[in-house]
Amino acid sequence: MEKKTFVTKGQLEEIIKTYPTPFHLYDEKGIRENAARLKKAFSWNKGFKEYFAVKATPNPAILKILRECGCGTDCSSATELMMSDATGFSGHEIMFSSNDTPSGEFKLADDLGAIINLDDITHIAFVEQELGHIPHTISCRYNPGGLFQISNDIMDNPGDSKYGMTVEQISEAFRILKEKGAQEFGIHAFLASNTVTNDYYPELAKILFQTAVKLKEETGVHIGFINLSGGVGVAYRPEQQENDIEAIGQGVRKVYEEVLAPAGMGDVAIYTELGRFMLAPYGCLVSRVIHEKHIYKEYIGLDACAVNLMRPAMYGAYHHITVMGKEKWPQDHKYDVVGSLCENNDKFAIDRMLPEIQVGDLLVIHDTGAHGFSMGYNYNGKLRSAELLLKEDGTVQLIRRAETAKDYFATLDVDDTMKKYL
Ligand SMILES: *Cc1c(COP(=O)(O)O)cnc(C)c1O
């Protein structure tokens, strides 16, 4: 599939008159249309709700759009809970799926009325101690262990992951929680990340639905919801086939009708906690070429670096690159496209075939809307970029200003050493 930018070169030239590169740009129209597709794909399930994984794109402007689309938020930390609260989410619109949870965070989640998703059986005592009670509604995270396979493909290795409880532990946890007064139960699992197959959710659903039936029979609890969590991926590479969310929804429906409905569990709500699928394609990193270098290889140097987008450096992840205005040019030059960190893994692309690039060209790095800006950091004293929203009416809104040196030095201002720069 041809990868197209959601913004034109003309629009970008206008934008950079006000906002210098680099910046992340989000596409409101794309976000809304995609959220509507997801909602429709699961409309067969009465209680369906998507809890957007805030860690993917923690920005109030994005959360507000998703809230208008009927989404809740999935939080993993105190600040994500605070942002959800401030953006207008409350009660069961918030899911708290943390792990290795620091003290105080369950209390904050409970004060907001969020649904708490326990990562471990020992957290029952921890929660009870922090809150002074056990919440009425509670969820437990499941880890089936072993390898997670679809047909013969190994998707991931849950047996090696730190998350969730064994089935025996969940059964025990449900019994204890019920005894302590919990009345509404949920199950959650996240078994593979960035899957590009319509079979992931249905296969996961089958495991979770069968487990839910077994747990209901063993413990007699009422299971109100099953949370399929995140993991539905996007086609980062042009040769990949995009997920078909309608087919995914129907695949889950089929398993629901085969497993849950006959067990008298036709009232179970399906929840999702997607991050990447909701946002990745609807954000991009816009950067300008500031240098070219010819040594043993050809290098193109950008004004963005790995602190703005860590995925290539961290996972060797592919992000498609468009040289704006040269979309139709032959891709006959081989480049390493790099940032300025004193780290040789600071490369957005290695041996990438691209049109001939000149200093000053604008580059769009695709699919940075999730786990892009949010994974940013300050290594080499680099500052975080701005985030901009391309609204449905074509105007652009600054939704996070770029960091300044002052921001970077602010936390050092404990003994006045940096005063001159503050
Ligand atoms: C990261 C995460 C998600 C979102 O994952 P995506 O790959 O972005 O869909 C959902 N739930 C939990 C608990 C997570 O840690």
Residues whose N, C-alpha, C, O or C-beta is under 5 A from the ligand:
A	BS01	LIG	A53 A56 S97 N194 S229 G230 G231 V232 E273 L274 G275 R276 F277
